Amino acid sequence: MSTRTKLLLSALACLLCIGIVLSTSESHQPFALLSPEDLASAELETELGIIVSLSDEAELSQLADILNHLTIVHQEDPEGDVRVRYSISTQDGKTYDFEVYDAHLRIDGISYAADTLALLDFAQTIS
């Protein structure tokens, strides 16, 4: 193989690596391993000030399923008003505070872009 061919293959390999790095998503599911049994309690507050405590196993199971599928994309400052606030306690003593906006989510003070439709719909059905 000539030096020119080796350089061309090296450049092609570099471009492929750059393409792979740029195409990987920074999204992740922080609650993918959360089971309904992990939830000790949950409370939500709507934008109208209605506060609902969740203790029913079916409701906690539904909330755990929604959180399992919640995918956050990247850090981003939210715009607009808080639509729903969640406070979730797990059996191991951890507490998570959520502020849900139309297309953003703030978890324990850190803001992310996320699809929040399921969390908003759940709050409407509960309250």
Order of alpha helices (4+ residues) and beta strands (2+ residues): alpha-beta-beta-alpha-beta-beta-beta-beta-beta-alpha
